[in-house]
Amino acid sequence: MEIQAIIEDFWAMRAQGVFYPPRWFDRLTMDQACRVQLGLLVNLWSRVGGISAGRSA
């Protein structure tokens, strides 16, 4: 399984309101799951433009 393809599938399903596609239950190793999670965060980060390091709360 290619991680990027899995990330794209998760991202597409997320747009439909499904945050963990049932087809992936019990199919990912812990390492793969962590890589998918990181990939989803990178996608989200790029969409919101990141957060400026000097910004105050």
Contact map, one row per residue, 1 for C-alpha under 8 A:
111011000000000000000000000000000000000000000000000000000
111111000000000000000000000000000000000000000000000000000
111111100000000000000000000000010011000000000000000000000
011111110000000000000000000000000001001000000000000000000
111111111000000000000000000000000000000000000000000000000
111111111100000000000000000000000001000000000000000000000
001111111110000000000000000000000001001100000000000000000
000111111111000000000000000000000000000000000000000000000
000011111111100000000000000000000000000000000000000000000
000001111111110000111000000000000000000100000000000000000
000000111111111000000000000000000000000100000000000000000
000000011111111100000000000000000000000000000000000000000
000000001111111111111000000000000000000000000000000000000
000000000111111111110000000000000000000000000000000000000
000000000011111111000000000000000000000000000000000000000
000000000001111111000000000000000000000000000000000000000
000000000000111111100000000000000000000000000000000000000
000000000000111111111000000000000000000000000000000000000
000000000100110011111000000000000000000000000000000000000
000000000100110001111101100000000000000000000000000000000
000000000100100001111111100000000000000000000000000000000
000000000000000000011111100000000000000000000000000000000
000000000000000000001111100000000000000000000000000000000
000000000000000000011111111100000000000000000000000000000
000000000000000000011111111100000000000000000000000000000
000000000000000000000001111100000000000000000000000000000
000000000000000000000001111110000000000000000000000000000
000000000000000000000001111111111000000000000000000000000
000000000000000000000000001111111000000000000000000000000
000000000000000000000000000111111100000000000000000000000
000000000000000000000000000111111110000000000000000000000
001000000000000000000000000111111111000000000000000000000
000000000000000000000000000111111111100000000000000000000
000000000000000000000000000001111111110000000000000000000
001000000000000000000000000000111111111000000000000000000
001101100000000000000000000000011111111100000000000000000
000000000000000000000000000000001111111110000000000000000
000000000000000000000000000000000111111111000000000000000
000100100000000000000000000000000011111111100000000000000
000000100110000000000000000000000001111111110000000000000
000000000000000000000000000000000000111111111000000000000
000000000000000000000000000000000000011111111100000000000
000000000000000000000000000000000000001111111110000000000
000000000000000000000000000000000000000111111111000000000
000000000000000000000000000000000000000011111111110000000
000000000000000000000000000000000000000001111111110000000
000000000000000000000000000000000000000000111111110000000
000000000000000000000000000000000000000000011111110000000
000000000000000000000000000000000000000000001111111000000
000000000000000000000000000000000000000000001111111100000
000000000000000000000000000000000000000000000000111110100
000000000000000000000000000000000000000000000000011111100
000000000000000000000000000000000000000000000000001111100
000000000000000000000000000000000000000000000000000111110
000000000000000000000000000000000000000000000000001111111
000000000000000000000000000000000000000000000000000001111
000000000000000000000000000000000000000000000000000000111
